[in-house]
Amino acid sequence: MLAQKEDGSYSLLLSEFENEHDFFDQVQFLAVDPSSNVNVAVSPYGEILTYTNPFTPKSAIDDTERTRSTSSTPSTETIMKDMMEAT
């Protein structure tokens, strides 16, 4: 969670999901200031991605060669969550 303080500084809280434990050698904080019509995401490889009008394919094949149907259109947040869990 990130909250700006009255003095303009930020306080950052990193937390784990459920009972997982991660060990960090480095944490990097980047500010991204896109136009109001541009969304920002981070790939599983740390790349900053920008997009304006995402669309869902009718189907896709994952890295285990399973066909993934997308007959119901998931939200952008669901797509990004699935990308992060796939790594």
C-alpha positions as CSV (number, residue, x, y, z in Angstrom):
1,M,0.0,0.0,0.0
2,L,1.3,3.5,-0.9
3,A,0.1,6.7,0.7
4,Q,1.4,10.2,0.3
5,K,2.0,12.1,3.5
6,E,1.2,15.7,4.1
7,D,4.9,16.7,3.5
8,G,4.9,15.1,0.1
9,S,6.9,12.0,1.0
10,Y,5.5,8.5,0.6
11,S,5.3,5.6,3.0
12,L,5.4,2.1,1.4
13,L,4.1,-1.1,3.0
14,L,5.0,-4.4,1.4
15,S,3.1,-7.5,2.6
16,E,2.7,-11.1,1.7
17,F,-0.4,-13.0,0.5
18,E,-1.6,-15.4,3.2
19,N,1.4,-17.1,4.9
20,E,3.9,-16.8,2.0
21,H,7.5,-15.5,2.6
22,D,9.6,-13.7,0.1
23,F,13.2,-12.5,0.5
24,F,14.2,-9.3,-1.3
25,D,17.7,-8.3,-2.3
26,Q,16.5,-5.0,-3.8
27,V,13.3,-3.0,-4.0
28,Q,12.9,-0.3,-6.6
29,F,10.2,2.4,-6.6
30,L,9.4,4.0,-9.9
31,A,6.9,6.8,-10.6
32,V,4.9,6.5,-13.8
33,D,2.7,9.4,-14.8
34,P,0.7,8.4,-17.9
35,S,-2.1,10.3,-19.6
36,S,-5.5,9.8,-18.0
37,N,-6.6,7.4,-20.8
38,V,-3.6,5.1,-20.4
39,N,-3.4,2.1,-18.0
40,V,-0.1,0.9,-16.6
41,A,0.9,-2.7,-15.6
42,V,4.1,-4.5,-14.7
43,S,4.9,-7.8,-16.5
44,P,6.2,-10.8,-14.5
45,Y,9.6,-9.8,-15.8
46,G,9.5,-6.3,-14.3
47,E,8.7,-4.5,-17.6
48,I,6.5,-1.5,-17.4
49,L,3.6,-1.9,-19.8
50,T,1.1,0.7,-21.0
51,Y,-2.1,0.1,-22.8
52,T,-5.2,1.9,-23.8
53,N,-7.8,-0.5,-25.2
54,P,-7.0,-4.1,-24.2
55,F,-9.0,-6.9,-25.9
56,T,-9.3,-10.5,-25.0
57,P,-8.6,-13.2,-27.7
58,K,-11.2,-15.9,-28.3
59,S,-8.8,-18.5,-27.1
60,A,-5.1,-19.0,-26.2
61,I,-2.7,-21.8,-25.4
62,D,-0.7,-21.6,-22.2
63,D,2.9,-22.8,-21.7
64,T,1.6,-26.3,-20.9
65,E,-0.2,-26.3,-24.2
66,R,-3.7,-26.2,-22.6
67,T,-6.3,-24.3,-24.6
68,R,-7.7,-21.5,-22.5
69,S,-11.2,-20.4,-23.6
70,T,-12.0,-16.7,-23.1
71,S,-15.7,-16.9,-24.0
72,S,-16.5,-14.7,-21.1
73,T,-14.5,-11.6,-21.2
74,P,-12.4,-11.2,-18.0
75,S,-11.5,-7.8,-16.5
76,T,-8.1,-6.3,-17.2
77,E,-7.3,-6.9,-13.5
78,T,-8.1,-10.6,-13.9
79,I,-5.9,-10.9,-16.9
80,M,-2.9,-9.2,-15.2
81,K,-3.5,-11.4,-12.0
82,D,-3.4,-14.5,-14.2
83,M,-0.2,-13.3,-15.9
84,M,1.5,-12.7,-12.5
85,E,0.4,-16.2,-11.2
86,A,1.8,-17.9,-14.3
87,T,5.4,-17.1,-13.5
